[in-house]
Structure formats: structure tokens, C-alpha cells
Amino acid sequence: MTQITSPDAENSDPHSDIIYPSAIPFVLVHLACLAAIWTGIGWEAVTIGVGLYWLRIFAIGAGYHRYFSHRAYETSRVFQFVLAFLAQTTTQKSVLWWAAKHRQHHLFSDTPQDVHSPRHTGIFYSHLGWIFSRRHDHADLTKIADFAAFPELMWLHRYEQAPAILLAIACFLADGWQGLVIGFFWSTVAVYHATFSINSIAHLSGKQRYVTGDDSRNNWFLALFTMGEGWHNNHHAFQSSVRQGFRWWEYDPTYYLLSALRLTGVVWNLKSPPIEVVENRRQLGSRVVRRAAEQVAGRFNAERIAHAAASVLGAERLAQLHARFIRAQERAADVLRDLNLPEIPGESEIRGCARAMLAASPSFEDIAAKAHQLVLDAIGARLTLLAAQAAGAA
């Protein structure tokens, strides 16, 4: 069984769209880390680097992600700017660009329209290549209009590297070249790849507790060094939750710190997932059901099955089947169910495939039924084409 992808996804090569010259600063930041060979490594610089790593990982998770992308809590305009400024010291483009792209990711997660899906573009592109693609160079501010209305955030958007430059200068003033190389560059590179790992590895490795219609996974190892962002399947199950570690044992220090800030009045209205979501008792929406069904249906090679069925039917019965499709305008799924051909997968086979692929869900039967319909429709479409080709040849 093989996965069926769209023609657009097959014919386009996202890697060919990478603007390699714009990746040069990114590469230079990595090469700057090697300057430690000449500067040496001091405890003061290491302390600065470790502190900046955790501070900026928090700013990414609490700021770019949970606040600006998902509005999982509320805060003041001042602290909003502080979060955006700190997050932009990571040189991961502006807060408006980051949040707009992330909202697009959730809208099309692991479909060909996703900005960074390892399923469609591979691990390298989903990890970092997509950032340098022409199609992702500019932010669609209509997707982030709620925050683009703030002049100070638009200023950060226009001068996206200003916070990082100021932080680099501060590191140099604090501890000279060691402070710049170890404190700033080392921690920046570490934050890069910790953040990017959620886009790539968290859609490839880990466990899926919830059916989300995509490849998001919970990965405890990623959660350790991203301050809780590794509980990615939880997050996709209820995106607006400020808490991503749904269980008490799921380490989520970003949530703990935000809870502490709530006690001081800095943030408020922290959103939590309903108990029905946490306990996996909520029926899934139609979009998630369809995406999950498409995942299951994609495991069946409709082209191969149609050819096998056509060889069993023979030219005469295939022509009759084609005429029936046209005359009655019936759905292919309804017609093929009546044929009872062993080459065509039945409901039990589809259901077994779904159970092997997906986590338990109250909507499991809906997903299996939809997947069966999609598989039969795909086979019917190809049988129709084969019948038309046979009729034309005759």
C-alpha cells in the first residue's frame, strides 16, 4: 500500500525555491560559533549563553507560539512588546511573520499547503529549508491582523534584526569576545534547532494520543529542552490551550512560568483544554475526520487495485460498470460495494488499517466509514478511466 499525493505535490520541488543567498547570514551565525577556538570558553560566557538559551526558549514558546500565534492567554501591551522583543533576539524573523506562518501551518497541517510538513517536503526542508523559500519570504499580515494593528509590533516587523543586534552588543559589552561568541552565537544556534525540531521531528517521532488529522506527535525528549513545546500532539488536539502538557507528569515549564506570572497580574485569562478533550471523549470536527480518513485512504494504492479489479471484470463487465456510473450517476462507492470483488478492500480491511494507524477516538467509526468511501471513490474514478480507454481503443 502506498500513499496517494496530489499532482501538485508531486510535480513541485520546494527545495528548488530556496533563496540560497538569504541563507548566508544563517550559515555565518553557525560558523561564528567556531570562533570559540580563538576566544576560549569561560564560565562567565557559558553562564550568559545558558541563561539566554532558556530565556529565549521561553520567549519563543510563551510569546511567538502560545500568545501571538494562538492567543492562549491575555497580557498588557507592554508585556506583549517585551515578549515580542525577546523572541526576536533569536533572529527567527519578526513576530508577525512567525505567527502568520504558524497559523497557516495549523490551518493546513501536513497537507501540501503546509509551510513545513516533513511528510511532503522531507525533514531538511521542514526543519529549516522552508525559512529561505521565496514563497515564505513575506508575511501575510491579514492572517495576523489582530497584532499588525499595533505600531510597535509593526516597527519590530520592519526592523526584525534590531533586537538581536542589540543583544549581541550587550553580550560583547558584558564579557568581550567570549560573551559574543559563547553567550550570543552559541545560544542562538541552540535556540534555532530546538525550535525547528518541533516543526520537523515532532511530526516524525513520538506518540499520538489524539487523532488530529495530521502527523503531530508527543515527544518527551523535545519537551525537555523546549520548555514543554514537545507535547505537540496535545497542542494540535486543542491549539488555544496555554498548557501543552495535558497530564500532570508532562513537563511544561513554559506553562508553570506563565501560571506564576498570572499570580503577579502580568498575564491573565489562561485558557485550558476542556476535560472532554483531555480524556479524549470529544467528537472530532468534520475537517479532522476527513483529514484522518484521507490519511487512512492514502495507504491504499487505488491505481493498482483498479487495474486488478478491471482484469477480473473483463472488458464487457467493465463497460457495463462504466455505463452504470453514467446512467445512474451513482457514487462509485455505492456501486463498488455491490460488486463484492476480493481485489477491492472492504470495510473490515479499512477499519483494521485505521486502527493500526490512528490513536483511539470517539469518532473512529466516522473516520473508518469516510476512509472506505474515499478509497472506493478513488478506485471507481480509475475504473471509469480504464473503461473509457478500453472503449476508445475498441
Residue pairs with C-beta under 8 A, 6 or more apart in sequence:
1 299
1 300
1 301
1 353
2 299
2 301
3 298
3 299
4 297
4 298
4 300
4 301
4 302
4 378
5 112
5 120
5 298
6 112
8 112
9 112
9 120
14 121
14 125
14 129
14 130
14 133
14 135
15 121
15 122
15 124
15 125
15 129
17 133
17 134
17 135
18 125
18 129
18 132
18 133
19 132
19 133
19 134
19 137
20 132
22 132
22 137
23 132
26 128
26 131
26 132
29 91
29 185
29 188
29 189
29 192
30 189
32 181
32 185
33 181
33 185
33 186
33 189
35 177
35 181
35 185
36 178
36 181
36 182
36 186
39 176
39 177
39 178
39 181
39 182
40 178
41 178
41 182
42 175
42 178
42 182
44 174
44 175
44 178
44 179
45 175
45 178
45 179
45 181
45 182
45 183
46 182
48 171
48 174
48 175
48 179
48 182
48 183
48 184
48 187
49 182
49 183
49 184
49 186
49 187
49 190
50 187
52 89
52 167
52 171
52 183
52 184
52 187
53 187
53 190
53 191
54 227
55 86
56 86
56 87
56 89
56 90
56 187
56 188
56 191
57 191
57 194
57 195
57 225
57 226
57 227
58 227
58 253
58 254
58 257
59 83
59 86
59 87
59 89
59 90
60 87
60 90
60 92
60 191
60 195
60 229
61 226
61 227
61 228
61 229
61 254
62 83
62 254
62 257
62 258
63 83
63 84
63 86
63 87
63 95
64 87
64 92
64 95
64 98
64 99
64 102
65 102
65 229
66 72
66 73
66 242
66 244
66 254
66 258
67 73
67 75
67 80
67 83
68 83
68 84
68 95
68 96
68 98
68 99
68 144
68 147
69 98
69 99
69 102
69 103
69 106
70 239
70 240
71 146
71 240
72 240
72 241
72 242
72 270
72 271
73 242
73 258
73 262
73 267
73 268
73 269
73 270
73 271
74 267
74 268
74 269
75 83
75 266
75 267
75 268
76 266
77 150
77 152
79 266
79 267
80 150
80 153
81 152
81 153
81 156
84 95
84 153
84 156
85 156
85 163
86 163
87 95
87 98
88 94
88 95
88 156
88 160
88 161
88 162
88 163
88 164
89 163
89 164
89 166
89 167
90 164
90 188
90 191
90 192
90 195
91 161
91 164
91 188
92 98
92 191
92 192
92 195
93 131
93 160
94 139
94 156
94 157
94 160
95 147
95 153
95 156
95 157
96 139
96 141
96 144
96 147
96 148
96 153
96 154
96 156
96 157
97 138
97 139
97 157
97 160
99 143
99 144
99 147
100 139
100 140
100 141
100 143
100 144
101 115
101 136
101 139
103 143
103 144
104 113
104 114
104 115
104 140
104 143
105 114
105 115
105 116
105 199
106 236
106 239
107 113
108 114
108 115
109 117
109 212
109 213
109 214
109 216
109 236
110 117
110 119
110 120
110 203
110 213
110 214
110 215
110 216
110 291
111 117
111 120
111 291
112 120
114 120
115 130
115 136
116 125
116 126
116 127
116 130
116 199
116 200
117 126
117 203
117 215
118 125
118 126
118 127
118 200
118 203
118 204
118 215
119 203
119 215
121 129
121 130
123 200
123 201
123 204
126 199
126 200
126 203
127 193
127 196
127 197
127 199
127 200
127 201
128 192
128 196
130 136
139 157
141 148
147 153
148 154
148 157
156 162
156 163
164 188
167 184
168 180
168 184
171 179
171 180
171 183
171 184
172 179
172 180
172 184
173 179
174 183
175 183
194 222
194 225
194 226
195 226
195 229
197 222
197 226
198 222
198 226
198 229
198 230
198 232
201 219
201 222
202 216
202 217
202 219
202 222
202 229
202 230
202 232
203 214
203 215
203 216
203 217
203 232
204 215
204 217
205 217
205 219
206 217
206 218
206 219
206 220
206 222
206 230
206 232
206 233
207 217
207 218
207 219
207 233
208 216
208 217
208 218
208 233
208 358
208 359
209 218
209 233
209 234
209 237
209 280
209 359
210 233
210 234
210 236
210 237
210 277
210 280
210 359
210 361
211 284
211 288
211 292
211 358
211 359
211 361
211 363
211 364
211 367
212 233
212 236
212 237
212 288
212 292
213 284
213 287
213 288
213 289
213 290
213 291
213 292
213 295
214 236
214 291
216 232
216 233
216 235
216 236
217 232
217 233
218 230
218 231
218 232
218 233
218 234
218 250
219 230
219 232
220 230
220 250
220 251
221 230
222 229
222 230
222 232
223 229
223 230
223 231
223 245
223 250
223 251
223 252
224 230
224 251
227 252
227 253
227 254
228 244
228 245
228 250
228 251
228 252
228 253
228 254
228 255
229 235
229 244
229 254
231 244
231 245
231 246
231 250
231 252
232 244
234 241
234 244
234 245
234 246
234 250
234 273
235 241
235 244
237 273
237 277
238 273
238 274
238 277
240 271
241 271
241 272
241 273
242 255
242 258
242 270
242 271
242 272
243 252
243 255
243 270
243 272
243 273
244 250
244 252
244 254
244 255
245 251
245 252
245 255
246 273
246 278
258 267
258 270
259 270
261 267
262 268
262 270
274 282
275 281
276 282
280 359
280 360
280 361
280 362
281 362
282 362
283 362
283 363
284 292
284 361
284 362
284 363
284 366
284 367
288 363
289 363
289 366
289 367
289 370
290 370
292 354
292 358
292 361
292 363
292 367
292 371
293 367
293 368
293 370
293 371
293 373
293 374
294 371
294 374
295 357
295 358
296 350
296 353
296 354
296 357
296 358
296 367
296 368
296 371
297 371
297 374
297 375
297 378
299 353
299 357
300 345
300 350
300 353
300 375
300 378
302 375
302 378
302 379
302 381
302 382
303 382
305 343
305 344
305 345
305 379
306 379
306 382
306 383
306 386
307 382
307 386
308 343
309 339
309 341
309 343
309 344
309 379
309 383
310 318
310 383
310 386
310 387
312 341
312 343
313 321
313 341
315 390
315 394
318 383
318 386
318 387
318 390
319 387
319 390
319 391
321 335
321 339
321 383
321 387
322 383
322 384
322 387
322 388
322 391
324 330
324 335
325 332
325 335
325 380
325 384
328 335
331 373
331 377
331 380
332 376
332 377
332 379
332 380
332 381
332 383
332 384
333 372
333 373
333 376
333 377
333 380
335 380
336 344
336 376
336 379
336 380
336 383
337 376
344 376
344 379
345 372
345 375
346 372
347 368
347 369
347 372
350 368
350 371
350 372
350 375
351 368
351 372
353 371
354 364
354 367
354 368
354 371
355 364
358 364
358 367
361 367
